[in-house]
């Protein structure tokens, strides 16, 4: 095409592209628009990927929070059972210590009684020997 035709087209805001088609928008603006559209599509895709990552993270965080809550409740239950078992062990220990004290007192009383009976036996044996002699 001639320069004159190109200038007339340009004056009216038209241009001819590499494929010899008449265009209303000049080539730089068309290229810039196409580049902007491509960049916009990439940006939207990136935002969608970020939203997906955020959703996945949120779901995993919720699951993890639920697991932590369950484990925490289990730990509290175990601690409560352990405390109850410790209290029961303390009660049994105190009961056994009381029984030991009772048996010690009984043993001392029986030992004192045995010693007293032995003295009585010795006195009686001494009296019998005096009567027999």
Helices and strands as residue ranges (DSSP letters): H 3-11, E 15-16, E 22-23, H 27-132
